[in-house]
Amino acid sequence: MSDRNYALITGASSGLGWHFSELLAEKGFQLIAVSNQPAELAALKKHLEMTYALPVHTVHMDLAREEAARSLYDYCEKNDLPVEVLVNNAGMLVYGEAASVQYAQVKAVLQLHMTTPALLCRLFSENMLKNGRGFILNVSSISAVMPYPIISYYGPTKTFLRHFTRALRTELKPAGVNVTCLLPGAIDTALFEKYLFDRELARRLHVLKHPEKVARAGIKALFRNRPECMPGLLNKLAIYMLPIIPQFIIGMIYARVRKVT
Ligand SMILES: NC(=O)c1ccc[n+]([C@@H]2O[C@H](COP(=O)([O-])OP(=O)(O)OC[C@H]3O[C@@H](n4cnc5c(N)ncnc54)[C@H](OP(=O)(O)O)[C@@H]3O)[C@@H](O)[C@H]2O)c1
């Protein structure tokens, strides 16, 4: 590997993103770690530079801003950081009925899960095409097959990312660019912090997967040029089985839950 290989990871400051960063550093990539948490980014940089003796560029940026993708691309161009691996991982959980979720949160999740990753793919894939080499990993979710109430913004934005990734893969594959979509189930990260009340119970029931395991599966799938990665048998089954549940059953469950809460 030359000394000019950069991997850019969004949402690198915690959870899956932290582990993606570590795994890519382990593979010898220099890193561009992006998130909106400066203290955690600084901790990641210190840890990786000490462990792997590779430079880590940190970019503190709100990726839910309209011009985020362009600014990030311009930063890489200006600092001569050619990106060979792009991991679109940053995400947020928006939970609640569509008509009552805060307007600002809706805007943020649409931007963060759809516009910013699609624009980053647009901007960075052009150079990957020219070089005949590149790797794009987009982090969707099992929720991509869940057009369900209460997660009406989260699930469908992840569906967009899944379908976009599939189309992009078909276009870029002949040119030697790997494009993979990761579709994890529940993971033991901060994403659920506000909403999962009994985390310990979930851990004991093995409902939550360890983020390092999920990140490792995603990176392996990317470098093996797999179209999709669905870590865990239950997760895989759910992704194939959930779409056949009739909508009226979802409606019935929702009505029951509304009555109880
Ligand atoms: N956890 C799960 O069960 C699960 C399941 C399926 C898919 N996923 C997906 O996996 C990805 C990683 O999530 P995670 O589980 O690792 O959760 P996490 O620990 O909360 O990581 C999300 C990362 O995205 C960053 N981020 C959020 N909003 C941002 C913004 N506006 N600008 C810049 N960075 C922002 C976060 O920084 P902050 O510190 O600001 O939050 C954090 O670094 C997400 O796309 C998520 O949807 C997670």
The ligand as a Gaussian input file, in Angstrom:
#p B3LYP/6-31G(d) Opt

LIG

0 1
 N      -26.946000       1.031000      17.092000
 C      -27.767000       0.292000      16.348000
 O      -28.523000      -0.551000      16.859000
 C      -27.760000       0.419000      14.855000
 C      -28.475000      -0.534000      14.098000
 C      -28.483000      -0.423000      12.723000
 C      -27.803000       0.613000      12.090000
 N      -27.123000       1.525000      12.849000
 C      -26.440000       2.616000      12.146000
 O      -25.060000       2.560000      12.436000
 C      -24.487000       3.856000      12.279000
 C      -23.590000       4.145000      13.461000
 O      -24.392000       4.255000      14.628000
 P      -23.904000       3.727000      16.057000
 O      -24.812000       2.630000      16.436000
 O      -22.452000       3.474000      16.038000
 O      -24.325000       4.951000      16.984000
 P      -23.464000       6.132000      17.611000
 O      -22.462000       5.571000      18.558000
 O      -24.455000       7.117000      18.120000
 O      -22.681000       6.707000      16.355000
 C      -23.228000       7.620000      15.447000
 C      -22.106000       8.533000      15.009000
 O      -22.625000       9.509000      14.084000
 C      -22.269000      10.800000      14.579000
 N      -23.237000      11.811000      14.216000
 C      -24.559000      11.865000      14.519000
 N      -25.113000      12.983000      14.028000
 C      -24.104000      13.664000      13.419000
 C      -24.034000      14.905000      12.750000
 N      -25.108000      15.680000      12.596000
 N      -22.841000      15.293000      12.254000
 C      -21.740000      14.547000      12.421000
 N      -21.738000      13.358000      13.049000
 C      -22.916000      12.925000      13.543000
 C      -22.274000      10.603000      16.077000
 O      -21.686000      11.663000      16.760000
 P      -22.475000      12.146000      18.129000
 O      -21.527000      11.859000      19.201000
 O      -22.793000      13.560000      17.865000
 O      -23.716000      11.347000      18.262000
 C      -21.526000       9.301000      16.182000
 O      -20.140000       9.476000      16.020000
 C      -25.667000       4.817000      12.125000
 O      -25.827000       5.171000      10.774000
 C      -26.859000       4.004000      12.597000
 O      -28.064000       4.419000      12.001000
 C      -27.070000       1.440000      14.206000

